[in-house]
Amino acid sequence: MIEVVHEPHVINDLDDAVALLKQALDDKLDHYDLHIADLEKFSMHLTGDKFHQTMTPSLMKGFIDLQNAIYRSYAQIKYNEPSILKLSKQEKDELELEVKVIDGSSGFEVNVQELFEKLITLLAGKMTSKHIFILVLSTILLYGGYESYTYYLENQKEIRMAEIALEKDIGAKQERLATVALLSDRSDTDTQKVLARAAEFSPQVKNIKEEANNASHSLIKSAQAAESIDFDNGKIKLSGEAAKELSKTSPTKWENVRIDGIYHIINVDSSHSAKRKIRIRNINTQDEILAILENDTLDQRYLDIIQDAEWGYNPVQLKVRAKELNGRFKEAEITEATILK
């Protein structure tokens, strides 16, 4: 039997990624090998008193948030869970961003082609799947160029203009509306339509899109002290004032949830007696969460159960409330602990 060897599908630009994503969704591909031949580097340029061949701490945080969003998106693809805890050290090292400072200015470059090549290599064993192929192409489109930032800005512009319109201070309202209204609407609707189709095919695309939006939000917010900001050699331009205005509203919201279940107690930090910090791991999902237990007389019995469970490494039934976004949790609080029978 002769083995058929397929030539990989080649991406030379983001238009190729859009075309391939359409074909995959329409079941017009007979294999899912992928090769990235040429993608333009992501670049960001800032002007202002603080930005002369320098990176401020806030800007560093913006790039760190971008890095973590990429980690979570990769974890979503490979492990079906947007948790950085799922990644090995090797995976983190392979996907680590290299942010290069461009000579003579406060300009920054990221080689996204190299990043996506490494992502595809790490997923080599899974790239025979149409599902994984669609997730990878969606990730390339969501992180690979200025279009994702344009989409984010247009959405934020719409949200902020609606919020500002409700304000009572007419003078300030007009000035702020004018600042936001200067942003032009330039996103590629064809790209957004095919990504919407991909999200219908796999809800994971929606999660990756929210991660990318949050990363865009953080990076633009981190640059609000600049006089001007441009992405990809001027394809997107905005003022620091516009960045500041747009960043006032989060693109996604944390939701109140209950995550009751059976947990292992990893450790109990009692350094703050009024509010103990307790690291717990769900025995089914293996999610690790840092939760608090308010220490009043009613909760002492719960604390005793939790400490016994930690010392004996016995699972314990916990009632936990938290805020959740894309499979991530924060502000978790243990409200009740019960010994398993």
HUGI-V244694 format. One record per run of one state. SS is the DSSP state (H for helix, E for strand, C for the rest). FROM is the first residue (numbers start at 1). LEN is the number of residues. Records with the same first field share a line. If there is no record, write none. Layout:
SS = FROM-LEN ; FROM-LEN
This chain:
C = 1-8 ; 12-2 ; 26-8 ; 37-5 ; 48-9 ; 80-4 ; 87-2 ; 95-4 ; 103-3 ; 111-1 ; 123-1 ; 127-3 ; 144-2 ; 166-4 ; 182-7 ; 202-1 ; 223-5 ; 232-4 ; 247-8 ; 259-2 ; 270-5 ; 283-5 ; 295-2 ; 313-3 ; 326-2 ; 340-2
E = 9-3 ; 34-3 ; 42-6 ; 99-4 ; 106-5 ; 228-4 ; 236-4 ; 255-4 ; 261-9 ; 275-8 ; 288-7 ; 316-10 ; 328-12
H = 14-12 ; 57-23 ; 84-3 ; 89-6 ; 112-11 ; 124-3 ; 130-14 ; 146-20 ; 170-12 ; 189-13 ; 203-20 ; 240-7 ; 297-16
